[in-house]
Amino acid sequence: MTDVVTSHSIAAGYSEAAPDYDAAVHYNLEGARRLVAALPDRGYRRVLDVGCGTGAGSLAMANRFPSVREITGVDPSAGMLDGFRARLDPLGDVRVSLVEAGVDDMAVADDAFDAAIMTMSFHWFPRKSEATRRIARALAPDGIVAAVLPGRGVDEEFRRLLAEVEPPNMAFLGSFQAAPRSLHQMEGYLEGAGLEVLDLWTERRLRRSTVDAYLERMRVVAGHLGRAMAPDALERNLTALRARMEDAAGPRGFEYEFCKLFVIARRPG
Ligand SMILES: C[S@@+](CC[C@H](N)C(=O)[O-])C[C@H]1O[C@@H](n2cnc3c(N)ncnc32)[C@H](O)[C@@H]1O
């Protein structure tokens, strides 16, 4: 049931950027820790990490909960799974399993996990209601699902500049339109999958960055969105975008607001 074009190009884009991922997105790693810090205090043993990437969420789980014994990481990107293995293997007493697949195709058991986490991955899932139902099915009764993802208004300053440059990168612009979710939408997915929402909140941060660091973050998290353009058009687009960002940057760098949604829900026991 995979979206052939979308999943393959996302997987290829993430694999290409995987060696640079952790250095470029330290904010994602910190967001994963804040999500895990908010989970109900329990003796989770079996963890499912969907869109696991290089393992930020799983590592946060293992660090907070010494009870964790088995972690299954699911991701369509082989390069990101290599990073996951490298990060998680040193946890000698935790059994790590990797599933190279998208959420729609993942071969994981039903009723099998005490916790399922999604850290900055849910927004890439092409069918969100189905994905939520699939993950709910994988949870054991009374299991917990938790996610952090971009919220509405994320990277608004960048998106405004992106919309002004020619030739336009329609895939990138479209993803800003389509990816972020509201709290009510998230509640709808969770309740539609038969889950009981325990907590649901937004965080909005002011960030400053160099233009280079900002564009590097975009390259590692959304590099595949440039693949729809011819290389010379992409080059012109990036040059124009960079110039606008430099103009917009103040003495403290390029300033923007980043919005994250956090959700925690439970499968009724
Ligand atoms: C921004 S990274 C987040 C990685 C990691 N969870 C973290 O917190 O750093 C998004 C991840 O979602 C994965 N992904 C994209 N589409 C997916 C899909 N349909 N199903 C599962 N994972 C997907 C990507 O390959 C990538 O590793």
The ligand as an ORCA input file, in Angstrom:
! r2SCAN-3c Opt
* xyz 0 1
  C      12.629     14.091     10.618
  S      13.016     12.384     10.589
  C      12.750     11.948     12.299
  C      13.627     10.802     12.732
  C      13.635     10.482     14.227
  N      12.377      9.913     14.653
  C      13.998     11.683     15.065
  O      13.258     12.029     15.994
  O      15.062     12.262     14.838
  C      11.595     11.644      9.786
  C      11.730     10.141      9.575
  O      10.469      9.621      9.110
  C      10.740      8.627      8.156
  N       9.554      8.418      7.317
  C       9.185      9.126      6.218
  N       8.057      8.609      5.687
  C       7.696      7.558      6.487
  C       6.631      6.617      6.455
  N       5.676      6.656      5.521
  N       6.589      5.674      7.417
  C       7.534      5.618      8.386
  N       8.569      6.488      8.460
  C       8.654      7.446      7.525
  C      11.953      9.169      7.400
  O      12.629      8.182      6.659
  C      12.776      9.770      8.533
  O      13.706      8.862      9.067
*
